[in-house]
């Protein structure tokens, strides 16, 4: 604290300093980011004992050993520096070969950008293109990332609802009717989070054909593309589109290989689009985690039996949760075709957020309310079956009698 001399008294007195109180000057666009409905419940659950989680969208199965070994080998070999901004060359080659073979599509390394998870890939795609006056078509319900990113940069969201009574299938006619003069892009999440719906080839091809005709961009979130339970013929945009000029296909290792925390994803698109996204990527995360990229090479190039085994386990769990939901009063279920989520409806007038909160407090089972995923699904709940059948049965042993007591 500053001091001043009092010459007459020969004393020093402290000078009072008044500091101005200020608040952080956040960008007004931050208002577009909601409080996560998932985190709200999960954070509360973390303060409680004996909670059963049917909430988090993360694999519970262990990462295959050969992938872990590749990660450790990369560390031991000193592979802890930066890679090329587009990604580790070996991983770009592995992705090119893997997707080229899987979807009978000719790709080059220049069609691919490796990112820090699919989240960064979607962030780059949306924030680099969303702008005032541009409208994005998004399913409702949808993964909670899309709409806030669009709105943060001034874009407009137009929702196309799906419903449990139709197995949350996306009607291509509804999508086409939603298109207008300001429609810039469509976000296609297949298989869908939170519904687990898998869209058939006819739906995907019809939508892509119309988008190509109108010059509408398609951002395809396909992170669950291997978790398909009833049909091996997955309709990726990579094998349903004539070219990649208006397509960005986004995926990651997180779900397929239980590598969520290793944070490696990618975008597959035209060479021109990838060239532009690379410049943006350099000013966000710069490069993806280097040892994780070596682990990704091992994931793609090794035998895929580990993936088939995981899918069999998730299929069994899917069948179990469908059975349990059908036994639960006031829940209207369906049979999800992929991912590891079910999204049953409550009666139309029931507030899913209030119900999920009371369910957590009174039964110790944590689920996610529908309003975390859209505006037309407030009477729904998302159940994750990324846990054992035994644990799900234990959860529903609590849920079913509790729901029977509700007065709706």
C-alpha positions, 0 to 999 in steps of 0.5 A, a space after each residue: 500500500 502506498 504511503 505519504 509523508 506528513 512533514 509536520 508530524 514526521 509521521 507516515 500515514 497509509 493512503 487508502 486505495 479504492 479498487 473497482 470491482 469488475 466482472 469478466 467480460 464474456 463474449 455475449 455468444 456464451 449465452 448460447 451455451 446451456 447448463 448441461 442437463 447431463 452434468 446437472 444430474 451427474 454432479 448431484 449424483 456425485 454427492 450421493 451414495 449407492 447411485 446406479 448410473 444409466 446416464 453417461 454416454 461412455 463405454 464401460 468395456 475395457 480398451 482392447 489390450 493391443 491398443 493399450 500396448 501400442 499407446 505404451 510402446 509409443 510413449 516408451 519410444 519417445 513419441 511425445 512431440 507434435 505430429 503433422 497438423 493433419 495427423 500422424 501420417 501412419 494414421 492417415 494411411 490407416 484411416 484412408 485404407 480402412 474407410 476405403 475398403 469398408 465403403 468402397 470409396 476411393 480416398 486419399 490422405 488429403 481427404 482426412 483431418 485428425 482431430 482431438 476427438 469427434 467433438 473438435 471435428 464437429 466444432 471445427 465444421 460448425 463454427 467455421 461455417 455457421 453465420 447470421 442468416 444461415 439455417 441448420 436443420 437438426 433433429 429433435 432430440 439431438 446430441 446437445 453439442 450441435 445447437 449451441 455451436 450453431 447459435 454461438 456464431 449467429 446461425 439459426 437452428 431449425 428442428 425436425 422432431 422424431 418420436 418414440 412411437 415411430 422408433 425415432 426414425 427420421 422421415 426424409 419428407 419432414 426434412 425436405 419440407 423443412 428446407 428453405 432458401 436460408 437452409 445452409 446445412 443439415 446435421 445427420 447423427 446416425 446412429 443417433 444420440 440420444 435415441 439409438 435410432 439407425 436410419 436406413 439407406 433409403 432415408 439417408 440416400 433421399 436426404 443426401 440427394 436433396 441436399 446435393 441438389 439444393 447445395 446444402 452442406 451435410 455434417 454427418 456425426 457417425 461416432 456410433 457407426 460400428 454399434 449396429 445391432 440389427 443390420 450390418 449394412 450401415 448407410 454411411 454418407 461415405 457410401 450414399 453420396 456421389 461425391 464429398 463436395 458437400 459432405 463432412 463425415 465425422 467419427 472417432 475411436 471413442 465408442 468403437 474401441 472404448 478409447 473415449 479418454 484418448 481423444 482422437 477423432 477425424 473429419 473425412 471430406 473433400 480435399 478443399 474442405 480439409 485444407 480449410 479446416 486444417 488452418 482452423 485446426 492449427 489455431 484450436 488444438 494444433 494436433 491430436 494426442 500423439 501416443 493416442 494416434 499410434 494407438 489408433 493405428 493399432 486399432 484400425 490395422 489389427 483384427 476386428 474381433 474385439 469390435 464384434 465382441 463388443 457389439 454382441 455385448 451391447 446387443 444383449 444389453 439393448 435387448 435387456 433394457 427394451 424388456 425392462 422399459 416395457 415393464 415400467 409403468 408410464 414409459 413408452 419404449 421402442 427398440 433402438 437399433 444402435 449406439 447404447 441409448 434408449 429414449 422412452 417417452 413419459 405421458 405428454 404432460 409429464 416434466 422429464 426433468 422434474 421426474 429425473 431429479 426426483 428419481 435420483 433423490 428417491 431411488 438412487 438411479 441417475 438418468 438424463 431428462 429429455 430437455 437436455 437434447 431438444 425442445 420437443 422432448 421434455 417428456 422423455 428420459 435417456 437411459 444409457 445401457 453402457 453397463 452390465 445387464 445385472 446392474 440394469 436389472 438392479 436399477 429397474 428393481 428400484 425404478 419400476 415400483 417407484 414409477 408405479 406409485 407416481 400420480 400422473 
